[in-house]
Amino acid sequence: MLIRRPPPMAASEITPEGVYRRRRELLRLLGMGSLGLLAGCGSADSGATPAAADAAPKAALGPFDTDEARTSFEQASTYNNYYEFGTDKSDPAKNAKNFKPRPWTVEVSGLAERTGTFDLDDLVKPALVEERVYRMRCVEAWSMVIPWMGVPLATVIKALQPSSAARYVAFETLHDPQRMPGQRQAVLDWPYREGLRLDEALNPLPLLVTGMYGRELPNANGAPLRLVVPWKYGFKGIKAIVAIRFLESEPLTTWKSLAPDEYGFYANVNPEVDHPRWSQASERRLAEGRSLFNARIPTLPFNGYAEQVAHLYQGMDPKTLY
């Protein structure tokens, strides 16, 4: 079934970014902090410059937020792995400029009550969007701190009503070499695929992300829809999602398929389990106001989210969780 999109939001209805941030802070102080109380989820072109946005007042921390220094919007949107637009870190920002992320639909299939083709705004309702400041740890041993905007993956999954036989959820990226020039090269086995165990996906932490830094998600960061799982390495954060499937068996994932001796299905951040070609004990952090990486810092088990997720892996060999 194809669910129609609501009429597009008029420009006059989009809250300017600075006003939006001050309103969000006021609502949090009043105990009404969900972004779902605001109209929409910000604009990619609010008239504010990246510098102005970075300097805007920061909201009070929520239960999932880190208080570590944030990476600047400029750094987070221009230093990125997104092979669909090129293999250099700067390629996505250069090559995704003309990518049009709307209209957008997501196909839901497999072991669930509600399946079909959904418009993005019906699947991930803008009224439910909230902001969370998460650490992001790349498998290459660099990291960022990013304020993401999205809907908890668990909320979407529960609405789709997976059956009792479903044990995994799989995701797939758009495959369109005309719009994604990196797919014209056989760098990976396209389309990009990722997945989670269903109990991981139902944890409160994973987000289906539609924005960052108080604005719509940039093309270079996976617009219009990407996954963020903060206790796992960044390659689990599949971008430009067009398909969600509920499965009984572990799904095929891109990097595990390409190099199973280097990349596993779980990809949990673990400083005690090295990548075969480098240590994972520490990382280089891109923080606000820095043009280069900060000094190396120790990597935390589960990227600092052990309290929320370690129970998911009790009794499992840590080496199998890489």
N, C-alpha and C positions, 0 to 999 in steps of 0.2 A: 504494500500500500504506500502511496506517495502522499505525505501530509503536506499541505500547502504552507508556505511561509506566511507570517503576518506581514502587513504592509511595511515598507521600509521606513525607518525612523527619520523624521524630518531633521534638518540640520539644527533648527531652533530648539529641538528637544534634547540635544546632546549637551550634557553639563560640561562647561569648561573644566580643564584638568585641575587647575588650582582650586577652583570652587569645590569640585568633586572631592578632593583630598581633605579640605577643611570640613566639609559636611560629614565625610566618613569618620573623621576624628570626633566630631561632636556627637554623632550617633553612637559611637563606641562608648563615650563617656556617659551617655544616657542609658547604657545597657541595651542598645539597639543596633549593635555594630554590623550586622550582616549587610553586605552589598545588595542583597535581595530587596532591601527597602528602598533602594534608589532606582530611578528609571534608567534602564539600560546598563551597560558596563563600560562606559568611557568611549573615547574616539581615538583613532590613530592619528587624526589631524585636528587637534583641539586648538592649535594656535600657539601652544607653549613649546618652547625649545627644549631639547633634551636636558640642557644645563638647568633650565628653570624647573623642569620636572624633578630632577635629582635633588634640587635644593628645597623642594616643597616640604612642608612639615610632615614628619613621619607619624603614623598612627600608633596608638597604644598597641602593645604586643598581644596577639591572641594566643590561645593554648597550643597552637602548632608552630608558632613563629620562633625564629632565632633572633637574638639581639646583636648578632655579629655585624660588622660593617658590610653594607651592601655593595655589590659590584655596580658600577655606573651603567645606566641604560646604554650609553654609547658602546661600552665594552661588551656588554651582554648581547647586543644586537649585531655586532660586527666580528666577534671572535667565536666561531661556531663550527661544529661538524654537522653538515647536512649534504651528504654526497649527491643527492638528487640535483643539487645546483653547483657541484664542483667539490674537489677534494681538498683545496686549500681553505684555511680557516676564514679567509676574507671573501671567498667565492660566493657564499649564500647571499651576503648583503649586496654584492654587485649583480649577481645573476638572477635574483628573485624579485627585482624591483617591479617588473611588469607582470608578475604572476597575479592572477585575479582569483582570490579565494571565495568569491561569492558569485552566483548561488552555490550551495554546497549541500550534499546529501550524504548520509551514512547508511550503508546496508547492514542490517542486523539479521543474523541467521544462526542456525544450529539449535541447541537444546534449550529453548526458551519459549515462553508463552507468547510474548510479543516480538514478532519478527517482521521484516519488511524493509522498505526504504524510507528513511525519516529525514525530513529537513533538519538541518543542524540546530535551529532555534527551537525545534520541538523536542529534539533528543536531549540537548543541553540547554535548559531553559535559562535565558538571561537573568530572570528574576531570582535565580538561586545562586548566582555567581558570588563568590567571596574571595578575599585576598589572603594569601599565606606567604610568609617569607621563609623560604627553604634554602638549605645548602644544596648545591648541585656539584657532584663529584664525577669527573670524567675518568674513564678507565686509563686515560693517558697520564694521570697523576696531576692534573690541574683542576681547580675548583672555583666556583663562584657562589655568591649569595644573591638570590633573585626573589623579588616580590611577584609571585604569580597570581593570576586571577582565573578562577575556574570553578567547576562544580565537582564535589567529591565523586569519584568514580563509583563508590558504593551506592550513592543515591541513584545514579543512572542504571546500574545493574539491577538494583531492587525493583525499579520501575519496569524493567524488561522481563522480570520474573523467570530467571533460569530454572530449569527443571532439577529434580534431585539427582539426576544422572550427570549433570554438568560439573566438571571438576576444574576446568581451565577456561580462560577467556583469551581469545587471540585477536590481534589487531593487524590491519594492513594499510599501507600508505598508498596514495594515489599513484598509478602508473600511467604517465602521460609524457613521453619523451619530447613532444613538441613544446610543452609548457615547462618541463623540467629538464634542461639540457644535460645535466649530469647523467641522466638515465640513457643517454645515447652511447655511453661507454659501458663496457661490461665490467665495471669496477665491483659491483655486487650482483647478486641474482635478484633482479627486480621482479615484483615490487618488494619493498622493505617490509619485513614481517616481525612482529614481536608478540609476547604473550605473558600471562601471569597465571599462577595457580589461583583458583577462585577465592580461596580464603585470603590470599594476599590482596586481591583486587577489592575485597570487601572490608579491608582494614580502613580506618578513617583517613589515613595519610594520602593515598594516591588521588591525584586530581586530573580531570579532563580539562585542559587549560585552553582558554580563549583569549587571554590577555596577559600583560605584564607591565609593571611600572605604571599602573593606572590608565593604560591605553590598550587598544586592540592589539592582539598578538601580531608582531611583524612577520612578513613573509619569510624572512630569513630564519625565524625561530619556529616555523612550523604552522603558520596560519592556514586555515582558521581554527584547527583543532589538533592538539597534541596531548600526549600523556606525560605526566611527571610523577615519578615514584622515587621519593627523595632518599631512601635507604639503599638504592641500587645505583650501579654505574650508569652514566648518562645515556649510553647507547640503548637502554631499555625505554627511553623517552621517545617513542615513535612519533613522527610528525605527519601532518596533513592526512589524518586518519579518514579513510573512506569505508572501512569495513570492520565490524565487530562480530566475532563468532564464538558461540559457547560450545565447548567440546568435552568429550569424556577423557580423551588422551592428550598428553603433552603436545602442544603444537610445534611445528617447525619454526625456528626463529633464524633470522638472517645471519647473524654473526656466529652462532653456534654451528650453523650449516657450513659456513665458509671456513671456519678454523676451530673445530671442536676441541683442539688441544690448547687453545688460548682463551676461548670465550664459552661460558656455559649458559644454561637456561636461566639460572637464578640471578647471577651477576650481583650478588649482595656485596656491598663495600666491606672489605675485611683487610685491615693492615697487616695481618699475619699470613695471608695467602697472596704471594706475589704473582704478578703476571709472569709468564715464562721468560719475558725479555726485559723486565724492569721491576723494581721494588714498588710495592703499594703502601709502604709504611708511612710515607709523608706525601704532601701535595703542595703545589704552588697555587696560591690564592690571588685571584684578581679582586681587589677591593676598591671601594669608592674613592675617587680622586687620584688613583694611580694609573699612570700610562703603561707601566710594566708590572710584572708579577711582584707580589710581596715575597719576603723570604719564605722558605718552606716551613710548613706547620705539620704537626703529627696528624695522620688520618685516624678518625675515630671508627670503632666497630659500628657497622650499619650506618655509617656516616653521621653518627651522633643520635640516631633514632632507635637505639637498642631497647630502650624502655617500652617503646610502642610496638616493636615488631619481633624481638628476639623469641618470644613465645611461639611464633609460627614455625620455628625450626628446631624445636627441642628434640634431642635424640638423633639429629642428622649430622653427618660428618661435615665439618665446616668446609672441607676441600670440595665437596660436591655442590656447595652453595655459591661457587664462583661463577 
